[in-house]
Amino acid sequence: MSPTTVLRIIGPVSLPIAPSPKIPSRAATHRPVPFEKLANLGMEVEEAADGDTLRMDVLLRLVAEQGKPASHYIAAAVLSTDIQIEHGNDVSLVFCTGSCQQWGALACIDHAVLVYEQRRDARLPLFDIAGRKCLDRCADAAVVEVRSPAGTAILTMATPAKLDEALAAL
């Protein structure tokens, strides 16, 4: 095209716009916890931790004492690069605590903690609960990795009911 060429568009132009693979195509269902709140909770987590490890019983005691959701403390621990939640069971549930918050990840974590406590009280096999900033499957939020000796399964569009199904299958 020469510098003097003029393009003339006749009629409306419609170009397909592909959805971003990093964002679900469905509407968000939850509000994320504000970063400032998680940062403040992170300080509580660091104080409660024994060195760089936060034991699950200590986390649950903190939840009971402070009256804040376990999911908020787990998400706060993810922000603190020095703190890891204790692990040692054969099965682990690893939750995305980043953008997945908007699609119910924290509700899933709170449900997992409830199931954990029920199993603990019934003296049934336990599982680990952990969080990560991102599990890189944002289009399918909320996402949970279910790790077991048999391998790792990815639970997409996770809900408490789907968590129950996954745990029952193990």
FENFEN-V869542 format. One record per residue. RES is the residue in one small letter. OMEGA is omega in whole degrees, 0 to 359 (NA if undefined). Layout:
{{RES/OMEGA} {RES/OMEGA}}
This chain:
{{m/177} {s/181} {p/182} {t/180} {t/179} {v/176} {l/180} {r/181} {i/180} {i/179} {g/181} {p/179} {v/179} {s/177} {l/179} {p/177} {i/181} {a/177} {p/178} {s/179} {p/181} {k/183} {i/176} {p/180} {s/178} {r/182} {a/176} {a/182} {t/184} {h/174} {r/177} {p/176} {v/179} {p/182} {f/182} {e/180} {k/178} {l/179} {a/178} {n/178} {l/178} {g/177} {m/176} {e/179} {v/181} {e/178} {e/182} {a/184} {a/174} {d/186} {g/181} {d/182} {t/175} {l/179} {r/182} {m/179} {d/178} {v/177} {l/181} {l/176} {r/177} {l/178} {v/181} {a/182} {e/186} {q/179} {g/179} {k/182} {p/177} {a/181} {s/180} {h/178} {y/179} {i/177} {a/178} {a/178} {a/179} {v/180} {l/181} {s/184} {t/182} {d/186} {i/174} {q/175} {i/182} {e/175} {h/182} {g/177} {n/181} {d/182} {v/177} {s/171} {l/181} {v/185} {f/170} {c/178} {t/178} {g/181} {s/180} {c/176} {q/183} {q/181} {w/170} {g/181} {a/182} {l/175} {a/177} {c/178} {i/180} {d/177} {h/179} {a/178} {v/177} {l/178} {v/178} {y/181} {e/178} {q/179} {r/179} {r/182} {d/179} {a/181} {r/176} {l/178} {p/182} {l/177} {f/177} {d/176} {i/181} {a/177} {g/173} {r/180} {k/181} {c/174} {l/172} {d/173} {r/189} {c/182} {a/182} {d/183} {a/357} {a/185} {v/178} {v/170} {e/176} {v/183} {r/179} {s/177} {p/179} {a/181} {g/182} {t/175} {a/178} {i/177} {l/182} {t/184} {m/186} {a/174} {t/175} {p/179} {a/178} {k/176} {l/179} {d/178} {e/181} {a/180} {l/178} {a/180} {a/180} {l/NA}}
